[in-house]
Amino acid sequence: MTSDVLIIGGGIIGLACAVEMKLRGANVTVLCRDHSAAASYAAAGMLAPDAENIANEAMLSLCWRARALYPDWTSKLEELTGLNTGYWPCGILAPLYKKPGEHEVSQRAIPYADRGSRGAEVKKEFIPSPQSPAYWLDKDPIHEYQPGLGVDVLGGWWYPEDGQVDNRALVKVLRNAAVSLGVEFKDGVTVEAIAQQQGEVIGVQTNIGLLRADHYLLAAGAWVNQLLPLPVRPRKGQMLRLGVPEFVTELPLTRVLFGDNIYIVPRRVVSGERSYRSIILGATSEDVGFTPDNTPAGIQSLLQAATRLFPQLQNYPIQEMWWGFRPATPDELPILGDSHCRNLTFATGHHRNGILLAPVTAVLIGDLILSQKTDPLLTNFHYSRFQNQSSTTTSMLTHPANFTNGHSKNLSLQAAELKLQDSGLIIAGKTFHSRLITGTGKYRSTGVMQKSVAASGCQIVTVAVRRVQTNAPGHEGLAEALDWGKIWMLPNTAGCQTAEEAIRVARLGREMAKLLGQEDNNFVKLEVIPDSKYLLPDPIGTLQAAEQLVKEGFAVLPYINADPMLAKRLEDVGSATVMPLAAPIGSGQGLKTTANIQIIIENATIPVVVDAGIGEPSDAAQAMELGADALLINSAIALAENSPAMAYAMNLATVAGRMAYLAGRMPMKDYASASSPLTGTITG
């Protein structure tokens, strides 16, 4: 049976949306890979829109709405399941070591969207919002209000409307509610790709096969950009739990403490006749990708901050340590609402507020998917806010003649005038006028890359999917840096060491191209390189990956050693081109594999693109004179002293080499032959 809605992600956002839409009568399926490393499992459950001092008005409004929904929402869930969510409107106390207005400001007082990027330079006095109550407590009142605070606490803010929920209990309750309502769960399922066609999702490819639905909701948290190139990155958070000793008769805290780089959350759990008491400490914020495990440095930083704020914790036993990955966007606001596909909706990027925003996200997404009702607030969280292009870039790429004088584009016209037969470069049925393909890596700046691409006159630019995906140095904002309405994207699988990795990244690259408007782009430059020293491609892995990707409808452009037999095998399995290296990648050594490249060209019925090793324009001309159909050049352009000028030179060399090949060179002789014939000369 096909579901009305298929939800990718079984964390708190996916679960909340599943329950909401099932209650509205939809047939819902949830795909869940592993919840244990997700943000919802690893969180502390704070509901803190006021204590967080959120600067963005739309975000603050969203968070207030979510907090207002919490009492009725959790009550409804508890009625459905008979289980306790641990919702506790206990209030949050934010102690400070300096009074507002003093030179050193609390890190907690900095709006969280500014933290990290502005650091200690920010001197911002905290001013609570007039729309939500907050009370300043001087030193004596705050120590009376919360006994046991550190002696250097000089005051703090009290936020009575903030609170907490037991996040693990809440996830359990949501899951039970969903099951009792009839939501279908597919656990242990890994989504490998989102298949799209003509602006619509036609299914999701998983480890158990292709799954279909009428509508799809992407709620995969920190893992979403393994499926689509959304700017969501994992932000690791380490946490730990302290047990309250038996000799401490009362829970030492009855409210959350939110201090400098630390929060301390009292947790009370009632199970049968016994009450379990613990204290949760959190959380680090680490930009380390998906690096797992707790670290001594991370745990030590939490313990030091916690025992400074509430010293008696130093004698409490450590019961548990864990970590998780928050889904963070560049502006630390969620991505909610419509996508580039008619039947795909986004609900991700909630960063540190996923627990808080669960109920309001469920309502807004339910309205959008089931009633086609778009709340005005959603416009502030649309994914398109990350896709604005600069007018400089657009202008530059609209007028490439400033650099190229139209040489590449006019090659076919010139060839026709000179009675040369050249139909242009045809790859997988698509025709290109330029036979030079360039890359985007190693440039000194994005601006230099943009000028070089324009100067090259190229129509195809290769993009390393993994580097765009992770915002690697030099690749930040790359998706927005070029006008993809004029440049054909060639996603590549650089960085993949196995066939399996390359296949997965190729699928992501195809979705990246579609997200940027190239709906029919199924090209992939296939690289499988386990060799870290010489960067030589793996022939067996390349062939295996090519076979699978061809079956999945890709136009495969495999990067290979100059091996004529491998080239033929790749052609036989359906590759769109072969791309033999001229010399080790990035070496600039020129053509070191000329004899083998000639054999490949002689035997190939698909385009041969010489890739890697080109160092100067004479190399480019020589490769084209051999009969290569095209060149891919990156390092020689990017690492030149004047990259745009070198790009222009490579363009001219590519055109010249192609024209020379079509013209047909003179025969080589072992002896001299005078340029001026002797016949008819005057003799003595």
Residue pairs with C-beta under 8 A, 6 or more apart in sequence:
1 27
2 212
2 213
2 214
3 27
3 28
3 29
3 184
3 213
3 214
4 21
4 26
4 27
4 28
4 213
4 214
4 215
5 21
5 26
5 27
5 28
5 29
5 213
5 214
5 215
5 216
5 217
5 369
6 28
6 29
6 31
6 204
6 211
6 212
6 213
6 215
6 216
6 217
7 14
7 17
7 18
7 28
7 29
7 30
7 31
7 216
7 217
7 219
8 14
8 31
8 191
8 194
8 204
8 216
8 217
8 218
8 219
8 220
8 227
9 30
9 31
9 32
9 217
9 218
9 219
9 220
9 221
9 223
9 348
10 30
10 31
10 32
10 33
10 35
10 175
10 185
10 187
11 35
11 38
11 39
11 40
11 41
11 171
11 219
11 220
11 221
11 354
12 39
12 40
12 167
12 170
12 171
12 174
12 354
12 355
12 358
13 40
13 219
13 221
13 347
13 348
13 350
13 354
13 357
13 358
13 361
13 362
14 30
14 32
14 217
14 219
14 220
14 347
15 30
15 171
15 174
15 175
15 178
15 358
16 174
16 358
16 359
16 361
16 362
17 217
17 219
17 347
17 361
17 362
17 365
17 366
18 28
18 30
18 174
18 178
18 183
19 77
19 174
19 177
19 178
19 181
19 183
19 362
20 362
20 363
20 365
20 366
21 28
21 362
21 365
21 366
21 369
21 370
22 28
22 178
22 181
22 182
22 183
23 181
24 366
24 370
26 369
26 370
28 178
28 183
28 184
29 183
29 184
29 185
29 186
29 211
29 213
30 178
30 183
30 184
30 185
30 186
31 186
31 189
31 191
31 204
31 206
31 211
32 185
32 186
32 187
32 188
32 189
33 188
33 189
33 190
33 191
33 223
34 188
35 41
35 171
37 292
37 323
37 324
37 325
38 221
38 222
38 324
38 325
39 221
39 222
39 237
39 324
39 325
39 326
39 327
39 350
39 354
40 167
40 171
40 221
40 354
40 355
41 167
41 168
41 171
41 322
41 324
42 237
42 239
42 283
42 322
42 323
42 324
42 325
43 167
43 237
43 282
43 283
43 324
43 352
43 354
43 355
44 164
44 167
44 239
44 263
44 265
44 280
44 282
44 283
45 86
45 164
45 165
45 166
45 167
45 170
45 265
45 355
46 92
46 162
46 163
46 164
46 256
46 258
46 263
46 265
46 355
46 356
47 66
47 67
47 70
47 89
47 162
47 163
47 164
47 165
47 355
47 356
48 92
48 159
48 162
48 256
48 258
48 356
49 60
49 63
49 64
49 66
49 67
49 132
49 162
49 353
49 356
50 92
50 128
50 129
50 132
50 134
50 159
50 161
50 162
51 92
51 94
51 108
51 157
51 159
51 162
51 256
51 258
52 63
52 112
52 352
52 353
53 108
53 109
53 110
53 111
53 112
53 126
53 128
54 60
54 63
54 111
54 112
54 113
55 111
55 112
55 113
55 114
56 111
56 113
56 331
56 333
56 380
58 333
58 377
58 380
58 381
59 113
59 333
59 380
60 129
61 377
62 357
62 360
62 377
62 381
63 353
63 356
63 357
64 131
64 132
65 360
65 377
66 356
66 357
66 358
66 359
66 360
66 361
67 161
67 162
67 163
67 356
69 359
69 360
69 363
70 87
70 89
70 163
70 165
70 359
71 87
71 89
73 359
74 85
74 87
74 165
74 170
77 83
77 85
77 170
77 173
77 174
77 177
78 84
78 85
78 173
80 176
80 177
80 180
80 181
81 173
81 176
81 177
81 180
83 169
83 172
83 173
83 176
84 166
84 169
84 173
84 270
85 165
85 166
85 169
85 170
85 173
86 164
86 165
86 166
86 169
86 170
86 267
86 268
86 269
87 163
87 164
87 165
87 166
87 170
88 163
88 164
88 165
88 268
89 161
89 162
89 163
90 163
90 164
90 254
90 255
90 256
90 266
91 158
91 159
91 160
91 161
91 162
91 163
91 255
91 256
92 158
92 159
92 162
92 163
92 255
92 256
92 257
92 258
93 142
93 145
93 146
93 156
93 157
93 158
93 159
93 255
93 256
93 257
93 258
94 106
94 108
94 156
94 157
94 158
94 159
94 257
94 258
94 259
95 142
95 146
95 149
95 150
95 153
95 155
95 156
95 257
95 259
95 309
96 106
96 108
96 109
96 153
96 154
96 155
96 156
96 157
97 104
97 106
97 152
97 153
97 154
97 260
98 104
98 105
98 106
98 154
99 154
99 155
100 109
100 125
100 126
100 136
101 125
103 123
105 122
105 123
105 124
105 125
105 126
106 126
106 260
107 115
107 260
107 261
108 258
108 259
108 260
109 124
109 125
109 126
110 118
110 122
110 124
111 124
112 332
112 352
113 331
113 332
113 333
114 122
114 124
116 285
126 157
128 134
128 157
128 159
132 159
132 161
133 159
133 160
133 161
134 157
134 158
134 159
135 157
135 158
135 160
136 155
136 156
136 157
136 158
137 145
137 155
137 156
137 157
137 158
138 154
138 155
139 153
139 154
139 155
142 149
142 153
142 155
142 156
143 149
143 153
145 158
146 253
146 255
146 257
148 252
148 310
148 311
148 312
149 257
149 309
149 310
150 308
150 309
150 310
150 311
152 308
153 309
162 256
163 256
164 256
164 265
165 355
166 267
166 269
167 355
169 269
170 355
170 358
175 185
178 185
179 185
186 208
186 211
189 206
189 207
189 208
190 206
190 207
191 204
191 205
191 206
191 220
191 227
192 205
192 206
192 207
192 504
192 507
193 204
193 205
193 227
193 504
193 507
193 508
193 510
193 511
194 201
194 204
194 205
194 216
194 218
194 227
194 228
194 344
194 511
195 201
195 202
195 203
195 204
195 205
195 210
196 202
196 341
196 511
196 514
196 519
198 519
199 340
199 341
199 342
199 519
200 341
200 342
200 343
201 216
201 341
201 343
201 344
202 212
203 210
203 211
203 212
204 210
204 211
204 212
204 216
205 507
214 343
215 343
215 344
215 345
215 369
216 341
216 343
216 344
216 345
217 344
217 345
217 346
217 347
217 365
217 369
218 224
218 227
218 228
218 339
218 344
218 345
218 346
218 347
218 348
219 347
219 348
220 226
220 227
220 348
221 232
221 325
221 327
221 348
221 350
221 354
222 232
222 233
222 234
222 235
222 290
222 325
222 326
222 327
222 328
223 234
223 327
224 230
224 232
224 327
224 346
224 348
224 349
225 231
225 232
225 233
225 469
225 508
226 469
226 504
226 508
227 508
227 511
228 508
228 511
228 512
228 515
229 465
229 468
229 469
229 479
229 508
229 511
229 512
229 515
229 516
230 335
230 346
230 348
230 349
230 383
230 386
231 329
231 330
231 386
231 471
232 327
232 328
232 329
232 335
232 348
232 349
233 287
233 289
233 327
233 328
233 329
233 470
233 471
234 289
234 290
234 325
234 326
234 327
234 328
235 285
235 286
235 287
235 325
235 326
235 327
235 328
235 351
236 284
236 285
236 286
236 287
236 288
236 289
236 290
236 291
236 323
236 324
236 325
236 326
237 282
237 283
237 284
237 285
237 286
237 323
237 324
237 325
237 326
238 282
238 283
238 284
238 286
238 294
238 295
238 298
238 299
238 302
238 321
238 322
238 323
239 280
239 281
239 282
239 283
239 302
239 321
239 322
239 323
239 324
240 280
240 281
240 282
240 294
240 299
240 302
240 303
240 318
240 319
240 320
240 321
240 322
241 267
241 278
241 279
241 280
241 281
241 318
241 319
241 320
241 321
242 278
242 279
242 280
242 281
242 313
242 316
242 317
242 318
242 319
243 277
243 278
243 279
243 316
243 317
243 318
243 319
244 251
244 252
244 277
244 278
244 279
244 316
245 315
245 316
245 317
251 266
251 268
251 277
252 266
252 279
252 310
252 312
253 264
253 266
253 279
253 310
254 266
255 266
256 263
256 264
256 265
256 266
257 263
257 264
257 309
257 310
259 305
259 309
260 305
260 309
261 301
261 305
262 281
262 282
262 302
262 305
262 306
262 309
263 281
263 282
263 283
264 279
264 280
264 281
264 306
264 309
264 310
264 313
265 279
265 280
265 281
265 282
266 277
266 278
266 279
267 277
267 278
267 279
267 280
268 275
268 276
268 277
269 275
269 276
269 277
269 278
270 276
278 319
279 313
279 316
281 302
281 303
281 306
281 313
282 302
283 302
284 298
284 301
284 302
285 326
286 298
289 470
290 325
292 323
293 323
294 321
294 322
294 323
298 323
299 321
303 314
306 313
307 313
307 314
326 350
326 351
326 352
326 354
327 348
327 349
327 350
327 351
327 354
328 349
328 351
329 335
329 349
329 351
329 386
330 386
331 385
332 351
332 352
333 349
333 351
333 380
333 381
334 347
334 348
334 349
334 350
334 351
334 353
334 357
334 361
334 381
335 346
335 347
335 348
335 349
335 381
335 382
335 383
336 346
336 347
336 361
336 364
336 365
336 378
336 381
336 382
337 345
337 346
337 368
337 374
337 378
337 379
337 381
337 382
337 383
338 345
338 346
338 368
338 374
338 382
339 345
339 346
339 383
340 514
340 515
345 365
345 368
345 369
346 383
347 361
347 365
350 357
350 361
364 375
364 377
364 378
367 373
367 374
367 375
368 374
368 375
368 378
386 480
387 479
387 480
388 480
389 480
389 483
390 480
393 450
393 480
393 481
393 482
393 483
394 483
396 402
396 450
396 451
396 454
397 450
397 453
397 454
397 482
397 483
397 486
397 487
398 483
398 486
399 454
400 454
400 455
400 457
402 454
403 451
403 454
403 455
403 456
403 457
403 644
403 647
403 648
404 454
404 455
404 456
404 457
404 648
404 651
406 457
407 457
407 651
407 652
407 655
408 433
408 434
408 435
408 436
408 457
408 458
408 459
408 651
408 654
408 655
409 433
409 434
409 457
410 433
411 422
411 424
411 433
411 434
411 435
411 655
411 658
411 659
412 422
412 423
412 424
412 433
414 659
415 421
415 422
415 659
415 662
418 659
418 663
420 659
420 662
420 663
421 662
422 658
422 662
423 431
424 431
424 432
424 433
425 431
425 432
425 433
425 434
425 435
425 607
425 629
425 630
426 432
426 607
427 523
427 555
427 557
427 576
427 577
427 607
428 522
428 523
428 555
428 576
430 488
432 459
432 460
432 488
433 459
434 456
434 457
434 458
434 459
434 460
434 651
434 654
435 624
435 629
435 630
435 631
435 654
435 655
435 658
436 456
436 457
436 458
436 620
436 630
436 631
436 633
436 650
436 651
436 654
437 458
437 460
437 461
437 462
437 490
437 609
437 630
437 631
437 632
437 633
438 452
438 453
438 456
438 458
438 460
438 461
438 462
438 632
438 633
438 634
438 637
438 647
439 461
439 462
439 632
439 633
439 634
439 635
439 637
439 638
440 449
440 453
440 461
440 462
440 463
440 464
440 475
440 478
440 481
440 482
440 634
441 464
441 467
441 474
441 475
441 634
441 638
442 474
442 586
442 634
442 635
442 638
442 639
443 449
443 452
443 474
443 638
443 643
444 643
446 474
446 476
446 477
446 478
446 481
448 638
448 643
448 644
449 481
449 638
449 643
450 481
450 482
451 643
451 644
451 647
452 637
452 638
452 643
452 644
452 646
452 647
453 461
453 482
453 487
453 647
454 644
455 644
455 645
455 647
455 648
455 651
456 637
456 647
456 648
456 650
456 651
457 648
457 651
458 487
458 651
459 486
459 487
459 488
460 487
460 488
460 489
460 490
461 482
461 487
461 488
461 489
461 490
462 490
462 491
462 492
462 525
462 632
462 634
463 478
463 489
463 490
463 491
463 492
463 509
463 512
464 472
464 475
464 492
464 494
464 495
465 491
465 492
465 493
465 494
465 505
465 506
465 508
465 509
465 512
466 472
466 493
466 494
466 495
466 496
466 505
467 474
467 475
467 478
467 494
467 495
468 475
468 478
468 479
468 512
469 508
479 512
479 516
484 513
484 516
484 517
484 518
485 517
488 518
488 521
488 523
489 512
489 513
489 516
489 518
489 521
489 523
490 523
490 524
490 525
490 557
491 506
491 508
491 509
491 510
491 512
491 513
491 523
491 524
491 525
492 509
492 524
492 525
492 526
492 527
492 559
493 501
493 502
493 505
493 506
493 509
493 524
493 525
493 526
493 527
493 528
493 545
494 527
494 529
495 505
495 527
495 529
496 502
496 505
496 527
496 528
496 529
497 528
497 529
497 530
497 538
498 528
498 530
498 541
499 528
499 541
499 542
499 544
499 545
499 548
501 528
502 526
502 527
502 528
502 541
502 545
503 545
503 548
503 549
506 524
506 526
506 545
506 549
506 554
507 552
509 524
510 521
510 522
510 524
510 554
513 521
513 523
514 521
522 553
522 554
522 555
523 554
523 555
523 557
523 576
524 549
524 554
524 555
524 556
524 557
525 557
525 558
525 559
525 579
525 632
526 542
526 545
526 546
526 549
526 556
526 557
526 558
526 559
527 537
527 542
527 559
528 537
528 538
528 541
528 542
528 545
529 535
529 536
529 537
529 538
530 538
530 541
531 538
534 584
535 584
535 585
535 586
536 561
536 584
537 558
537 559
537 560
537 561
537 581
539 560
539 561
539 563
539 566
542 558
542 559
542 560
542 566
542 570
543 566
543 569
543 570
543 573
546 556
546 558
546 570
546 573
546 574
546 575
547 573
549 556
550 556
550 573
550 574
550 575
555 576
556 570
556 574
556 575
556 576
557 575
557 576
557 577
557 579
557 609
558 570
558 575
558 577
558 578
558 579
559 579
559 581
559 611
559 612
560 566
560 567
560 570
560 578
560 579
560 580
560 581
561 580
561 581
561 593
562 580
562 581
562 582
562 593
562 596
562 597
562 600
563 580
563 596
564 596
564 599
564 600
564 603
567 578
567 580
567 600
567 603
567 604
567 608
568 603
568 604
570 578
571 578
571 604
571 605
571 606
575 606
576 606
576 607
577 606
577 607
577 608
577 609
577 629
577 630
578 600
578 604
578 606
578 607
578 608
578 609
579 608
579 609
579 610
579 611
579 632
580 593
580 596
580 597
580 600
580 608
580 610
580 611
581 593
581 610
581 611
581 612
581 613
582 589
582 590
582 591
582 592
582 593
582 594
582 597
582 610
582 611
582 612
582 613
582 614
582 619
582 623
583 589
583 590
583 591
583 592
583 593
583 612
583 613
584 612
584 613
585 611
585 612
585 613
585 635
586 612
586 634
586 635
587 612
587 613
587 615
588 613
588 614
588 615
588 616
588 635
588 636
588 639
589 613
589 615
590 613
590 614
590 615
590 616
590 618
590 619
590 622
591 597
591 610
591 613
591 619
591 622
591 623
592 613
593 613
594 622
594 626
597 608
597 610
597 623
597 626
597 628
598 626
598 627
600 608
601 608
601 626
601 627
601 628
607 629
607 630
608 627
608 628
608 629
608 630
609 628
609 629
609 630
609 631
609 632
610 623
610 628
610 630
610 631
610 632
611 631
611 632
612 632
613 619
614 620
614 623
614 631
614 633
614 636
614 650
615 636
616 636
617 646
617 649
617 650
617 652
617 653
618 653
619 636
620 631
620 633
620 650
620 653
620 654
620 657
621 653
621 654
621 656
621 657
621 660
622 657
623 631
623 657
624 631
624 653
624 654
624 656
624 657
624 658
624 660
624 661
625 657
625 660
625 661
625 665
626 661
627 661
630 654
631 650
631 654
633 650
636 646
636 650
637 643
637 646
637 647
637 650
640 646
